[in-house]
Amino acid sequence: MEFTQEKSTIGMVMSLRGSFTFKDYHSFRALLDALRSGGQHHVLDLSGLEFVDSAALGMLLIADDEARSAGWTLILRHPAERLARLMETAAMDSIFKIEW
């Protein structure tokens, strides 16, 4: 997984690309560290993800938990169709704030 970040006055927009799997744990930790660096309104743009495994879904849950604990708003933006179906099947769309 690769990600880029854009900082705004209210938070960060992180755009994720490629495959997001268990092996991306260290990149994910770097993403969380960047989110902690400022702002209260953060967006993870998932439109560039081609593949996500179950560990990556767990990491997204960790990000959501961290956001709630820290008082941030975290929005998952534009998950690809396959990921969106997976999230709906797992009822994760009731946990996350998602912009379809």
N, C-alpha and C positions, 0 to 999 in steps of 0.2 A: 504494500500500500504506500502510496505517496500522498502527501497533502501539501496544500499551499494555504496561506493565511492572509486575510485582509483585515486590518484593524480599522474599526470605525470609532466614533465617539462614544458609542454605547456598548461595544463588545467586539467580538471576532466572528468572521465567517471563515470556516475551514472547509476547503473543497477537497474531498477524498477521491483518489483515482486508483484504478487497477484492481487487484485482488486484496481482500482484507481477510486475513486468516490468523490462526494462532501464532504463526511465526512473526507477526507484525506487532507483538506485544510492546516491544521497546519503542517503536514508532508511535504507537498509541499513547504510551506514557509521555512522550515528547509532546504529542498533541494536547494532552491534558495539562501539562505544564504551561503550554502557550495559552490555554484558556484561562488558567489561573492568573495570568499576567495583567489582567485588567478587564474592566467592563462587567456588566451584569446580564447582557443579552447576547447569547451565542448561537450560532447556526452551524450545523454540520451539513454541508451540501453533499448528498450521496449519489448524485446523478452520474458521476464518473466511475462508480464502482461496478466492476464486471462480475465479481464473484465474492461472496461472503460465506464463511463457514460458521458453525455454531459457536465457536470460541469468539468470533468477531461480534456476534449478536450479544454474547455475554459482556464483551467490552463496551458495547453501546449501552447496556444496562448499567455498567459501572459508571460511565460518563453521566448518565441520567441521575444516578444516585448521588454522585459528587455534586452535580448541579443543584439538586434539591437541598443537600446538606449545606452548601455554600450560599444558597439563596439566589442562584443564577436562574435565568430562563434558558433552556436548551431546546432548540427546535431542530428536528431532522427534516431536511429539505429534499424534495424530489427523489425519493428512492427509485431506482430502476424497477421496471415492472416485475421482474422475478423476485427482487428483494421485497417489494411492496406486498406481493402475494404471500411470501414467507412470513412477513411481519403480521399480516392479517390472520393467517392460519394459526400462528402462535399467540394470537390475541395481544401482540405487542403494540398494536395501534391504540389500545386502551391505556397503555402505560406512557408512551411517548407523545410529545406534541409533534405532529407531523404535518408538513406542508406538502400536499400531493401535487 
